[in-house]
Amino acid sequence: MTGTEESDRAVDRFESARNSVLQHRDGGTCFDCGAGGCGQYAWAVGELGRHRGGRELLRRLGFPVDGSSEEGQPR
């Protein structure tokens, strides 16, 4: 398995998104941050929103999370 294939695993994307959101908490920044915002941060919040555990983390961090995207629920 190559590094590219490994990084495409759902668990790796989730962990990367979790780390990114936590890095940006309380005004933190990363190398992708710029005057217009941060694409990495936006991706991370979206990625976490796709997973039940990610939505729970977002809620704990104060994000308004729409419950309509819960698994098994109609959209």
C-alpha positions as CSV (number, residue, x, y, z in Angstrom):
1,M,0.0,0.0,0.0
2,T,1.4,3.4,-0.9
3,G,1.3,6.5,1.2
4,T,-1.4,8.0,-1.0
5,E,-3.7,5.0,-0.5
6,E,-3.1,5.0,3.2
7,S,-4.1,8.6,3.5
8,D,-7.4,8.0,1.7
9,R,-8.7,5.7,4.5
10,A,-11.7,7.1,6.3
11,V,-10.1,6.8,9.7
12,D,-7.1,8.8,8.5
13,R,-9.3,11.6,7.0
14,F,-11.3,11.7,10.3
15,E,-8.1,11.9,12.4
16,S,-6.7,14.6,10.2
17,A,-9.9,16.6,10.3
18,R,-10.1,16.2,14.1
19,N,-6.5,17.4,14.5
20,S,-7.1,20.4,12.2
21,V,-10.2,21.6,14.0
22,L,-8.5,21.2,17.4
23,Q,-5.4,23.1,16.0
24,H,-7.6,26.0,15.0
25,R,-9.6,26.1,18.3
26,D,-9.2,29.4,20.2
27,G,-7.6,31.2,17.3
28,G,-4.9,28.7,16.3
29,T,-3.5,28.7,12.8
30,C,-1.8,26.4,10.4
31,F,0.3,26.8,7.2
32,D,-2.8,27.0,5.1
33,C,-4.3,29.9,7.0
34,G,-4.5,33.2,5.1
35,A,-6.2,36.5,5.2
36,G,-9.2,35.0,3.4
37,G,-9.6,32.1,5.8
38,C,-8.3,28.5,5.8
39,G,-9.3,25.9,3.3
40,Q,-7.9,23.1,5.5
41,Y,-10.1,24.2,8.4
42,A,-13.2,24.4,6.2
43,W,-12.5,20.9,4.8
44,A,-12.0,19.6,8.4
45,V,-15.3,20.9,9.7
46,G,-17.1,19.5,6.6
47,E,-15.3,16.1,7.0
48,L,-16.2,15.9,10.7
49,G,-19.8,16.7,9.9
50,R,-20.0,13.5,7.8
51,H,-19.4,11.3,10.9
52,R,-21.4,10.8,14.0
53,G,-18.3,11.1,16.3
54,G,-17.2,14.2,14.3
55,R,-20.6,15.8,14.8
56,E,-20.4,15.1,18.5
57,L,-16.9,16.8,18.6
58,L,-18.2,19.8,16.7
59,R,-21.1,20.1,19.1
60,R,-18.8,20.0,22.1
61,L,-16.6,22.7,20.5
62,G,-19.7,24.9,20.1
63,F,-20.4,24.5,16.4
64,P,-24.1,24.6,15.4
65,V,-24.6,21.1,14.0
66,D,-27.7,20.2,12.0
67,G,-29.0,16.8,13.2
68,S,-30.7,16.2,9.8
69,S,-27.5,14.6,8.5
70,E,-27.4,11.9,11.1
71,E,-26.9,8.4,9.7
72,G,-30.2,6.7,8.8
73,Q,-32.2,10.0,8.8
74,P,-33.8,11.4,5.7
75,R,-32.2,14.6,4.4
